[in-house]
Amino acid sequence: MHWMVAPHNGSVTDGGLRPAAAVAAGLAFASAAVTAYWTFGGTALLDTVGGYPEELARSRTTPAVLVGLLVIAVKSVGGVIALVLAKPSGNRIRRRVVVVAAAVGSAVLTVYGGLLVAVGALVLTGVLEPDGPVDRRALSWHVLLWDMWFLLWGLSLAVATWASVHLARPPARRGAADRVRS
């Protein structure tokens, strides 16, 4: 009996790796662009964010701009990590660092976005009743766009990470026991 191993041609397009990585990168870079717009003075849709992030962006103080720049940098690094996942690398250590960073990032984004979407939806539907006042407009935008954005970014990064680990590696070498059975 032959042990069948699917041929591996070095392509990483198998299983949607490149599309998932492209979606994750696109969401990351778009999020960084929105943050940059608000950091450098733009105000469109800023009122849909609400709370402390809106106050910080509107303050335009040096610390607020520095926080904005840090957030832009982190989101941009997230986009680069997604793109690097789609490129095979011979350097195992660098590849491992990228995969671990992507796995951690996808977990954080998915949990953060998923939790905020779920809780926000529960508040909007009246299942949960907070003690204090609720900005329903901002919360609606969070549930339908801002927090959903993080959730979708996390999920697409998770798919790209999974595909990178499971589909982009060469097949296992056949050992002596496998050759005997052939």
Sequence and secondary structure as in RCSB ss.txt:
>XXXX:A:sequence
MHWMVAPHNGSVTDGGLRPAAAVAAGLAFASAAVTAYWTFGGTALLDTVGGYPEELARSRTTPAVLVGLLVIAVK
SVGGVIALVLAKPSGNRIRRRVVVVAAAVGSAVLTVYGGLLVAVGALVLTGVLEPDGPVDRRALSWHVLLWDMWF
LLWGLSLAVATWASVHLARPPARRGAADRVRS
>XXXX:A:secstr
         S   GGGHHHHHHHHHHHHHHHHHHHHHHHTT  TTGGGT HHHHHHHHH  HHHHHHHHHHHHHH
HHHHHHHHHHTS  S HHHHHHHHHHHHHHHHHHHHHHHHHHHHHHHHHTTSS  SS   HHHHHHIIIIIHHHH
HHHHHHHHHHHHHHHHTSS      HHHHHH 
